[in-house]
Amino acid sequence: MNKEHFSLVYFLSRPLFLGIAFSLLFNQSGSDAIIACLLGTLLGIGLIWFINKMNFSKDNFKIIQLIIYIYLLVLSIMVLEAFISSFFLTTTPKLLIIAPSIILCLYASFKKMKTIKRTTFLLFFLSITIFSIAALSLGNFFTISNITPLFTHKTTNILKSAVVFASLSACPNILLKEENIKLSKHIGYYIFSCIIHTLVCTIILGSLTPNVAQIYSFPEYMVLKRIKIFTFIENIENILSSIWYIDIFVFITLLSKRIYNIIKSKLLFFPIVIAIVIFTTYFIVDDYYRVIFLYHYTPYILLGLITLLGTSALKKS
């Protein structure tokens, strides 16, 4: 197993779940979101296969690639801002919330890929440790009756949720196309990430109940608020939620690196990133209807863009 590729696949399968995937899954299929995760894993494996079979050189299809990367960057900024402003810095101007994280990610993106890989491998252990602490701490709140019975929603809703799961977990793996990961290993790493997603989904539903989980925009954060360690250590959700900041940090760093590799000019790269940040902050995040539109249609937009890039590459191969 290539430990560095493993950590990259793990992190790239996670960032679009915060505030998007789980909320959509619970609203569309309730307790059947668990079934949707399993079906979505199978669909996601197909997407991973499709991405790996794309055959394009670094000089081809740059426009479509750039569109996908910019779209993903807009999404990641939107999710990061919404999460931080909702729970931590509620009165801080949005641009001040985003700027420090973007600067840190841009700095990291100019490091060699070898350095980034090593960093993500170390961050993986931190991430999985935090996840383990949270999962074990929520054991007392988990009730199996909260997730039963299954198959209570329409088949179409479960299938839609499966598509959402597959799209949001697999499509970001397009960033790893240049890494030339062996298909069988890529699929294995992806399945591990999906198992973690399914466990998180099960823990949230078992701890909150499907009806309560549907209320929140960030159900994964709200379930952490229940955690107490040794019955007297409380309010540790802000520490445990750092797991999602790590996901977004890795995601934006790799997106920035890939965008720069296409543009190949710092004179163009920095103004473009600044423009994306300003556009997202004041045109997307400040408009509720635009946020809701992206929230609902992002899985299908990503599938469309990946399909467009993939079919174009396959035709050229």
Summary of the structure (lengths in Angstrom):
residues: 317
radius of gyration: 19.0
end to end distance: 28.9
largest distance: 62.1
contacts: 1067
relative contact order: 0.23
helix: 80%
strand: 1%
